[in-house]
Amino acid sequence: LTLRKTRDEALTKADKSDSVLTTALGALAQRMEDLAVTLAVKKA
C-alpha cells in the first residue's frame, strides 16, 4: 500500500462523509424552513 494510495483513499472517504453531512444539513435546513412557514401561518 503506497502512501499516495492511502492519501487518496482518505480523501475519498472525507469527500463522501462531507457529502453526506452537506445533504443532512440541507435536509435539516429545509425542515426548519418548513416549520418556520407553518408557525408563521398559524400565527397569522
Secondary structure, DSSP 8 states (H G I E B T S, - for coil): --HHHHHHHHHHHHHHHHHHHHHHHHHHHHHHHHHHHHHHHHH-
